[in-house]
């Protein structure tokens, strides 16, 4: 009987999925952009919704920006918030767009992610708490970090291009 109780206790400790843990952490952070699930589904493509709102991951070498070499800014596809600069992008060989730092230290938040039997650091945008990817400690100098992002979570605007409406709306509301 003691063995059964012990096993139940152990399975309870390790059986919690990271979604519940991440949700609690997200709830502790007030985000300026909040929407209902149906509003997110209306705004985002199915793939964007899967990545941004359900913490999904696109397959390596399939995303739109993994090999993008153009100069510009990467914005959150959920909010239009500026996240990364092409000046901080590098070829990591992983098949996802990788950056050694965000455009601003307050642009992203990092949360503990214990899903899939691993301990990682999830990266979310600070504007809505939407999942972007993960950060690892195997990047280049000067930070030693690799922000490994999903293309589906980003909107890239090349230098000199007009800003999409979502980016204009973010700038108008939050960058005055």
N, C-alpha and C positions, 0 to 999 in steps of 0.2 A: 504494500500500500504506500509506503514511504517513497518507493521508486516512482510510482505513478504520479504522486503529488509533485515530486521533484521534476519529473519530465513535463508535467503541465505548467509548472512555474517557469522552467527554462523555455518551453515553446512560447509561452506568453511574452517573455522578454525579447526573444529573437523573432517572433512571428509578426511583430508589428511592421506594417509596410511603411516605406518612407513617405508615401503620399500623406498619411495622417500626420507624420512628424513635420513634413514640409508645410502642410496646411496650417498647423499651429504656429509655426514660425512666420508664415506669411500674414496670418491674422494679427500678429503683434506689430506689423509694419503698416502704417497708414500710407496708402498709395493715392496719388492725386487722380489717377484715372481708374474708375471702377465701373464695371458693366456686368449685366446679368449674363448668364451662360448663353442665352438666346441672342443677346446683342453681339457677343463675341462671334458666335456662329454666323451671324448675318454679315459682319464686317470682314472676317477672315476666310481664306480658302480652306478647304478640308485639311490640307497638309499644314498650313499655318496654324490652324486651330489645334491639330494633333501635337505639333511641336510647342507652340507658345502656351497653350492653356492646359495641355495634358502631359507636358514634360517629355514629349516624344523626341526621337532622334532620327534624322534622315540618314540613309545609307552613305557611307564614305564615297567620295568622288561623284556624287549624283547632284549635289546642290549647285545652285546658280553661281555662287561666288567663291567656291573653293580655290579656283585658279585665276580669279580676277586680278589683273595687274594695273588697272586704271587708278588714277588719283581721284580721291573724293572722300565722302563721309558715308558711314554705315549708320542707319537709323533703325529704331525698333519698328517692326512691322505692326506691332500692336498699338503704338502711341505716336510714332513720329519723332520720338526723343533721340537726340544724337548719342551714339554709343561708342563708336570706334572710328579712327582715322586710318586711311590707307597708309599713312606715314608709319603706322605702328603694326602693319600687317606683314607677315613673313610666310615663306613656304615651309610648312612643318612636315610635309610628306604624309600627313594623316588623312587627307581627303576632305577636310573641313576648313573653312576660313579660320585662320589663326592669327591672333594679335598678342603682342607682349604687354599691352596695357590698354585700358579704356581711354576714351577721349577726355574724360573727367573722372576723378576718383568717386564722385557721387552719382555717376551715370548707371552703375550696376551695383547690385548687392550680391553677397556670397552666402549661401546656405549649405549646411551639412546635408549630404545626400547619401543615404545608406541603402539605396535600392539595388536590386540585382546582385546581392551578395558582396557589394563593394562599398568602400568608403571613399566618396569623392566630394568635391566642392561644386555645387550647382551655382550657375550664374543666372540672375534674373535682372530684368530692367527695373530701375527704381521708380519708374513712372506707373507701372501697373502690376508688377510682380510676375510678369510673363517670363517663362523659361526661354533662355537663349542657348545654353550649352553648359560646359563645365570648364573649370580652370585647373591647370596642373602645374607642378613645379619643375617642369623639364623644358622651359622655354629659353630663349636667348637673352643675352645681356641687353639692356641694363637691369631688367627686372627678374629674369630667370623664370618668368611665368609664360604659360601658353593658354590663352583664352581661346578655347576650341568651340566655335559657334556654329549653329545650324544656319544655313543660308535662308531657310524658310522663316527664320525669326527676324531677318534683316531686310531693309530696303537700302540699296546703294544709290547714291546720287553722285555722278561724276562731276568734277570741277567744271563750272560754267553751265551746267544743266539747270533748268528750272526745277524748283522744289515741288514735290507732290503736295496735294492739299493737306494730307495728314501731318506732314512736316511743318507746313505753314501754320496750321492750327496749333501745333505744339509750341512753336516759336512765339506766336502771338499771345498765347495764354501763360506760358511759363518762363519765357526768356526776356522779360521786359526790364 
